[in-house]
């Protein structure tokens, strides 16, 4: 490449562009039929009758494709959403799989440091709306605004920029007057109405996004420079009219709230009634203007009906499409657009590129890009505020009526195997973009255009609640506040959302208690919390309530040697099923199962398994406990619920039972904290015996559970008791874990760890959140 990143302004952005129908594979993922499917199935419309059913299979391969975008050093990726993928009927029922796909796509871009630049519509109109007249029907503006709100309510918080409609000339004139694109009409009345309605839909879409609080919204126009085919006055008039229809009509409607007079001479009789009253909507202010430029045309008069013109061949070199290569016209468009339409607004070259038959050594494309980057440089020298340049296209793809034979991609696609192979142009751009200085991220992002992607996680206790702010998967802020009543708790969630200024993508709340039908009964806090209430308080699209045992299990999903103390086995926790036991205020058991690349969790009330004497000298302790908590024993036996001894709240009961068995019936009650401190300080023999029994029974019970579940990824002890009393869990604990009769050797073969994560509830909620969003 002739140029590198360093040859352009510090905030200049380089991007690459695609569109949904051309690459995704429209026959997958629950998308509805479009008028392009119908158009392609009609003989003679598309080369070989090819369609977008599979295309590049980007729907399933987008992570691989985005790795290529990152590898090349692009700052931005311009993509489009498919109306029919999100709303198969164009209105009404949402295809959640479609929304989920664009949600994952947005996150995948951000994870790779790539700015997502969305276009809402790139030509695939849902067939049910086409049946109602499509772009000829004025109602389409409202239908499109509804679609806009649905999509952007889901992903708008992560978009760097959004434009409603790609190339309004193609949507209207090419498709309704010339008949070359779907719906394939050749009707001047249909064309006139489509031209007006596409701009009306643009304006209503911008308004819908403004109502969502979005910024950095633009308009994208495809432009062809028109020159007279000869020096005659008739040819000049024909070229001027071609310019009016192709370029000035759409730019003028959006930026000047007017249509060119020479175009109205032919179109006005066919425009919808009251069209003049729509300009306030059409001209809704935008933040930038995008120009798609490929070629210039020579125009001559023709002895036919209005517009009475025709294209004539030109002498310049041509691309595989037969389009003339004229870089200087891009400079002229950039300067004219600034002077006559946009003024100080940023301008982006949102598409520029060429079709070439060269599958690998596409030196012709490298030369084309060099020439057009030079044209951008010329415009910058004339103080045009050009802020970025996007290449069409990342991949060879479905080129509409030309099927798959015209190749615009920087990356070759074998349409039999779908294998991707970067071309010479890709590697040349990679060198040019990655060896220059990086763009300064704060300078490159317009103020207010991007809201940081974040999630909210909570660990709700009986007295206090911790709220964690998670940005890009990492905890960036932690707040502690009283739990209070349900309104108090929801208000705390709402205040944090308002402080940050945007809705979180997801909220996960963990607490002690059973979960049923999206509601957790928080037994310690004495309140019920539902996912619906969380959504109302925070505006989050995804809300989850989980119990603290599930959170405990998830806390070790990403555990490393730095997060644990090793009692036996592997120095660093291996992958695989992990058994997690958490004696906090209750004895919880979680199994974290790694399967098919994902974790799955199962949690249970370990505190309600039976606990019985392990030695003869413990019989009197269990017998004494029957007098303290008779309802917690299993029938007429010495077996009681494990939680009655093995928890923070159970320790005082165990202490009282040990005292009674020692003949000290009048021992005053003590807290778990005091009991363990006295045991550690060796100032109270009852406390010391209590601590020994607690440690041994907990270790033995964990060993029993491990034999049942066979956790190849290790057994983990987490929770408040373990965190604050690490001294308890040493040789005695390990030996009790391993004492299993015939299964002692099996127990000794298992990895055993004590978790040293201070905020295991928050860590677990965050790990759960990341996994849930991946799904």
N, C-alpha and C positions, 0 to 999 in steps of 0.2 A: 504493500500500500504506500501511496505517496505521502499520506498524512498519518499522524498519530494523535492520540488524545491531547497531547501537549500543544498541538497547533490550534486548539479551540479554547474558548473562554472557560474559566474554572468551573462554572455552573452548567456547562453544556452537557446534555445527556445523549447517550447513544443507546438505541433500542432496536429490537427486532419485532416483527409483527406476524400474526396469524389470524385466522378466523375459524369459528366453531365448526360450521358445516364442512369446511374444506379439509379439516384434519381429524375431528373427534371420532367419527364413526357413528352416524346418526341413528342407525338401526339398533343401537345398544342403549341400555340404561333407562328405558321407559320413556324416551322422547316420542312425541307425537309426530304425525305425518305433516310435511310442509309442502308448500306449492312447488318447491324445487324437486321433491320426490316425484310429484305428478309431472312436472315439466320434463324431467329426465326420462321418464317412462314413456313419453310420447315420441314416436319415431321422427328422426330428423332434427331434434332439438339439441342433442348433445352427442359429441363424437363417440361412436360405438355404444351409445345409450348408457354411458357410465354414470354412476350416481355416488352419493356420499355415504352409503350404508356402512362401509368400513373405513374408507379414506386412509388416514395414517394410524388409525387406532390410538390416537392421542388420549382418548378417554381412559385407557388402561396403561398408557406408556408415558404420561406427562412427567413423572419424576425423572425418567431418563432424558426426556427432551429438555427439561429445565436444567439438568446438569450440563447440557450442551450450552444453554444460554449463559450460565455462570462461567463455564470454561472459556467461552469466547470473550468474556469481560464486559458484556452488555450491562448497562445500568437499569434498563427498563424492558418489560415484555408487554407488548400490546396484543390483547386477545379480545375475542367477542364472546358474549353469552348467547345461547340459543333460546329464543322465545319458546319454541315448541318443546325443548327439553325441560324447561321449568313449568310451563303450562301447556300440556299436550293438546288441550282444546283451545288454547289461546286466552281463555278466561276460566274462572272457576277453580276446579280442583288442582292443587299444586302437586307436582311430582317431586316428592321429598328427595328422592335419589338424585335428581338433577340439581337441586339446591345444595345438597351435600357435596356433590362433585365440585361445584364452583367454590364452595367453602374450603374444601381440601386443596384445590388449585391455588387459591389466594394464600393459604398458609404455606404451601410448598414454595411459592415464590419468595415470600418474606423470609423463610428459613434459609434461603440461599442468597439473601441480600439483594434481591431483584425487586424493583418497584413494579407493582401490578398496575397496568394501564388498561382500563376496560372500555369496550365499545358494546353498547347494549344490543344493537341490531346490525347484523351483517347479512341480510337478505333472505333468511329462511323463515318466511311467514307461516304460521300454523295454518294448515288447510281449512279447518273450520272457519277461520276468519276470512280466508280467501273466498270461501263459499258465500260470505256475507258482503262481498264486494272488495275486501282487502283495502288497499290504499285508495280506492275510489270512494270509500265510505268515510264520512267525516268522523264517525264514532271511533275510528281506529286511533285517533289521537288520545282519547280517554282510555281505550284498551291498553295502549302502549304505556301511558302514565301509570296504570295499575301494575303492569308488568315491571316497570322500572322500580316502583316502590317495593314490590315483593323481593326482587333480586337484591337491590341495594340495601334494603333493611337487613339482609343477611350478610352481605360482604362489603357494603360501602365503607365500613369503618377501617378497612384495610387497603382501600384503593388509593393509589397515588394520584390518578386522574381518571375521569370518566367522560366519554362522549356518547350521546344517545344513538346516533345513526351514522353508519359508514356510507359515504358517497351517495348523497340524495339524488344526484343525476342518474346513477345506475338504478336506484330503487324505483324511480319514476319514469324518466324519458326512455332510457335504454330498454326498460322492461314493459312499458305500456304504449310506446309510440313506435320504437324500432323492433320490438318483439324478440330481441336476442336473449333476454333473460326472463325467468319466471315473473309474472304469469304468461308471458309470451303474447301480449296483445299488440295490435297495430291500430290504435284508436286515439285520435287527438283529444277527444273529450276525456277519456280515461287518463291520458297522460297529464292533461292540465290539472285535473283534480288530484291525481297522485302527487304532482309536483307541489301543490299547495298543502295538501294534507301531511306530506312527509315533513314539511317545515313546521306545521302546526303541532305535530306529534313531538318534534324536537323540542319546541318551546314548552309544551306541557311536561315533558320528561325532565327538563332542566328545573322547572318549578317543583316537581315532585321531589327531586333530589335536594333542592334548597330546603324544603320542608323537613327533610331528614337531618338537616344541619351539615350537609356536605359542601365541600369546596373543591377548587381546582377542576371545574367542569368546563368542557369545551365543545366545539363544533368541528366536524371533519368534512372537508369538501375534496372531491376529485376534480382536477383542473387539466384541461388540454389547451395549450396555446394555439390560437387560430390565426393563420396568416393567409392572405389572398393567394390563390393559385396563379394569378398573373397581375398585371398592373392596371387592370380595368377598374372603373368605378363599381361595376356590378360585382366583381369578385371581392372588392373591399367591403361592400355592403353585405355580401354573403358571409364573409369571415366575421364581420361585426355581429351579425345575427347569431352565427354559431357560437361566438364568445358569449353573447347574451343568454342563450339557452343553456349552454354547458356550464358557464362560470358565474356570470353576473347575476343571474336569476336567484341563485341560492345564497351567494355571498350578500347580495343586496337585500334579500328578505331578512336575513338574520341581523346584519350589522347596520343597514340603512333603512329598514322597515319600508322597503319599496321594491318593485320589480321594474326591470328595464322597459322603456317604452317600445322599443322595436320588438320585444318579445310579446308584450301585451297586444300589439297589433294583430297577432295571430291567435294568441291564447285566450284573451279576455272573454270572448263569447262562450268559452267552454269552462271557465273557472266557476267554482261553486258560488251561489248567491251569498252576498255579504263578505266576500273574501277580504275586502279592504279593512274590515273590523278586526281581523285576526292578528294584525301586525304587532300589537302590544305583547301578545303571547309569543309569536314567532321571534320577536326581537328581545325576549327575556335575556338580560345580560349574561355573558359567559366570561370565563377567566382566561381563555386562550383560544387560538384558532389553529386547526391542523390542516395542512395541505398535502394531498396525495398527488404526486406528479410522476408521469412516465414518459410523455411524448408530446410532440406538437403535430398539428394537422394542417395541410394545405386545403383550402376551401374554394370552390368555384360555384357560380350560379348554375341552376338546373331548371329546365323547362317542365317543372312538375308543380303540384300543389304546395302551398306553404308548408315548410319554410323555404322551399325552392332553392335548395343548395345540395351540394354533393362533395365528398372527399375526392381529391386527386392525388396520384402518387407523388412522393417527394424524392429528392436526390440523396438524402442523408443516409448514413449507415443505419441498419435496422436490426432489431432483436428477433428472437424466434417467433414472437407474436406478429412480426411485420411492422412494428412501431418504429418510427424514426427516433434516433438518439440526438437530442438537442438540449444539452445541459444549460446553455445560456437562457433558455426559456424559464428554467426554474428560478434563476436570479430575477428575471423580469416579473415573475409571479410574486415572489417574495416582496419585492419593492413595491409593486402595484397594490398588493393586498394591504400592506402597511399604510400606504399613502391614501387609499380610497376607502378602506373599510375598517381596519383594526387599530390604527394609531399606535399607541404604546403597548397594546396587549402582546404578550408572548406569542410567538408563532413557532409551531413545530412542523417539520417535514414528517408527517405521520406515515407515509409510504413512499418508497422509491426503490426501484430494483428492476431487474430484467429477466426475461425468460431466455434460457440458453440450452441447447441440446447437449452441451458438454457435461458429462456426469461426474468428472473428477477435476480435470485441468481446465477450470472455467476462467481462464485468463481474461476472456472477454468481459466477464462480470466484474472482475477486479478493476479493469480499465473503466467500465461504466461507473462504478462506485467512486473511483478517483475523480472522474470528470464532474460528477454531481456534488461531491464534497467540495470540489473547487468552486462550483456555483454557489454553494452555501457560504463559502469563504468570501466570495465577491459580494454577497448580500450583507454579510457582517461588516465588511469594509464600508458599506453605505449606511451603516448604523441601523440596519433592520434587526429587531430584537428576536433573532432566531435562537431558540433555546434547546433544540434537540433535533435529532435525525434518526428515523426508524427505517430499517431495511425490510422490504418485502422480498422474501419471506424466510422464516427459519427453515422450513421443510419444503421439499417438493410436495405438491398436494393436488387436491381436486380443483382444477382451474375452470370451474363452472361449465359453460357450453363447450369448452375445449377438452373436457374430461381430464385424463391424467397425462396427456402427451406434452404439455407445455410446462417446463420446469423452472420455477422461480427460486428454488431453495438454495440456501447456503449449505444445507445438508442434503445429500442424495438419499432418496427413499426407494428401495426396491419394493414395488407394490405387490410382488408375489410373496416375499418373505417378511416384508416390513422392516428389514434391516436398515439402520441409519449409518451413513458414512459421510463424515465431513468432507467438503470439497476444498479446493485450493483457496477459494475466496473466504471460507470460514477460517482457515488457518492464517491467512493474511490479515484478516480483521482481528483475530486473537492476538497476533503480534502487535498490531497497531494500538489496540485498546489496553492490553495488559502491561505493556512496557512503558506506557505513558503514566503520568501521575493519576492517582485516583481522584474521582470527584469527591468534593467535600459534601458529606451527606446533609448536614444542616442547610448549607447554601443551595443544594439542589432541590430541596423540598419547599414548595411555596408554603407560607405560613398558613396553618389551619388545614392544609390539604391532606395530611396523613395523621390519623389518630393511632397512637401506639396500640398494637394488639395486646390485650391483657386478659387475664382470668382472675377470679376471686375465689379463694379457698378459705374455709373456716373450720375451726376446732371448737365446738361448743361444749362447755362444761356446765356443771350445776351452778357455779358461782361466776366464773369468768369465761369470756369467749375471746379467741384469737382470730383476727382477720388478716389474711395474707394476700398481698398483691403480687401477682405472678406476671412477669413480662418475658416473652420469648422463652417460656418454660422454666425460668429461674425466679426464685423469691426475691423481690426487690424491696418490700416493705412489710412490716409486721406490726399490727396494732392489738393491744390488750384492753378490753373494756368489760364492765359488768354485763352479765347475760340479761338479767331483768325479765320483764314480761315479753310476750311475743311481739307486741307493737314496738317495744324498746329495741328488740333485736332486729326487726325488719327496718326500723328507722336507722340503725347503725349501718346496715348494708346500704341503704339508700344514700346516706350522707357520704359514705366512701365513694360511691358511684358519682355523686355530684362533684366531689372534690377533684376527681380525676377528669371529669368532663365528658366521658364517653361511656357507653354501655360495655360491660365486659362481654367477651364472647361466651364464657361459661362460668358457672358458679357451682362449687362443690362444698356442701356443708356436712361435716362429720360430727357425730355425738353418740352418747350412750343411750341405747334403746333400740327396739325393733322397728324395722322399716316395712311398710305395707302400702301398696298402691300409691307410691310417690310421696308418702308422708312418713316422717320419723317421729315416734313418740319418745321425746327426750326425758327419760325417767329421772335423771338427776336434776334437770332444770324444771321439770313438771310443766312441760308445754309440748304442743304438737306443731311441727314445722313441715310445710308442704313445698314441693318443687314449684307449684303454681304461685305460691306467695313469694318465693324467692325471685321468680321471673318478674312479677309485678314490681317488686321493690328495686330491682337492679336493671331491668330491661334486657337481661341476658337471653340469648337464643337457646342456650342449653343449661339446664339446672339439674342437679343431682343431690339427693340426700343419701348418706351412707352411715352405717353404724361405726362405732369406734374400733370394733374388731376388724372390720373391713379396712379401715384406715391404717390400723396397725399392720395388717398384712401388706398393704400397698407401700408402707414406709420402707420395706426392704427390697422393693422391686429393682431399685438401682443401687443397692448397697454395695460398697467396696470395702477394702481392708481399712480404709480411713474411717468408716462408719461403725466398726464393730470391734469388740474384743474377742479374740479367738480362744476358746476353751479346749477344743480338740478338732482335728481334721484339717481341711484345706486352709492354707493361709489366707486366701481370698475367696469369698463366697462363689461357688460355681453356679452355672445356669441350671435351671430345672425347677421342679416343685420345691417350694420353700414353706416350711411349717413355721408359723409365727404365734407365739403365746405372749399375752400382754397383761400381766397383773398390775392393773392400775386401781381403779375403784371396783373393778370386777375382773374375773379371769376369763379373757377372751381368747378364742382360737381362730386363726385364719390360715387358710391354705392358699398359696399363690402359685398357680400352675402355669408354667410356660409351655405353650403349645402353638405350633404353626406360626411362629414369629410373634405371638402376642401373649400377654399375661391374662389369666382369668382368675378370679378370686372367689373363694367360698369362705364364709365366716360363720362361727357358731358360738354358742354359750358354753364355753369350756367349764365355766363355774358350776354347771349343773350336772356334771358327771359325779360319780360317787367317789368319796374319799374314805378310807378305812385305816385302822392302825397298821403301821409297818413293822412294829416290834411289840413284844409283850408289855413293855413298860409304858406304852402309849395307850393301852386299853383304858386305864383310869382317866386319862385326859379326854378321850372320846366319850366315856361314860359321864364325866362331869359336864361336857358340852351339851348332853341331852337335857340337863336342867336349865341351861341358858337359852338354847334355841331348839326346843323339841320339834317344832314344825319343819325343821330342815333335815331331819333324818329320814332315811329310806325304811319305811315300815318299822317293824320291831327288830332293829339291827343297830350295829355301831357304824353304819355307813351314812355319812352326811354329805350334803352338797359341798363340793370342793371350795366354792366361793366363800363359805362360812369361815374358812381358815386362810385361804390363799388369795388374799386381796388386801388392799389398804384398809378397807372397812372391816375385813374379817380378822385382821391381826388382833385387835382388842378382845375379840371373842376367844381366840386361841389363847391369848395371854391370861384371860380370866379362867379358862378351863385348866391351864397348866397350874395356876395358883391354887385352884380348888383341889386338884389332884395332889398337890404338895401340902395340903392341910391348911392353906391360907385363904379361907373363905371370905375374909373381910378385906382382901386387897382392893384398893380403890381403882376405878377405871383409869386407863391411860390411852393416849392416842397412839396410832401406829408410829408416828414420828418419834415420840418419846420412848416407846418400847425399843425401837431399833437403835436409838442413840444410847440408851442404857445398856443394851446388849453389846454394842461396840465398845463402850467405855468399861465394860465388865464390872458394873456397879450393882447389878440386879440379876441374881441367878435365874429367877423366873423369866425375865426378859431374855436372858441368854438361851435358856432351853426353848423358849418360844421361837426365837430366831433360827435355832438349829432345826426345829421341826418344820418351820415354814420353808426353809431352804431345801431340806431333804424331800419333803412331800412334793414341792413344786418340781424339783428335778426329776423325781420318779414319775410323776404324772406326765411331764413332757416326754420322757422316754417311752411311756406307754403309747402316747399319741403318735410318736414318731414311728413306732413299729407298725401301727395301723396305716399310716399314710406313706411311709417310705420316701421321705423328702430328700431326693438326691441333691437338691440345691442347698441343703442345710436346715438346721433348726435354730430359730432366732427367739431370744427373749427381749421383749420391748416393754415400754411403759414406765410410769412414774416411779414405781417401787424399784425397778431395775436401774433406772437412770440416776436416782438419788442415793442408792445404797449398793453401789458397785461392789463393795467389800463382801457382801453376802454371797456372791456368785463366783466361787472358786472351786477348790478341790471337793468339798463336801457336796456341792451342787452337781458337779460333773460325775462324781462317783455314784450318786443316787440316780442320775440319768442313765448310767451304764449298768446298773444292777437290775438285770431282767431275766434271771434264771437261764433257761435255754436260749434266750435271745440276747444275752449279754454281749457276745461277740458282735452281733449285728448292730447293737446300739453303739459300741465302741467305734464302729466303722463310719458312723455318721459325723458330719461336721456340725459343731455346736458353737453358737455365737451369742454374745450379749450385745444388744444394740446400744450405741453411744450417740444416737441422734437426739438432740435436746428437744426438738419440736417434731416428734414422730407423727403426731396427728396432722399437722400442717404438711409435713413431707408426704405422708400417705395420701392426703386429699389431693395434693398437687400431682403425684404420680398417677392416681386414679383418673384425674382430669385429663392428663396428657393422653392416656390410653383410650379414654372414652372419645376424645375428639378425633383420634386416629381412626376410630371405627366409623 
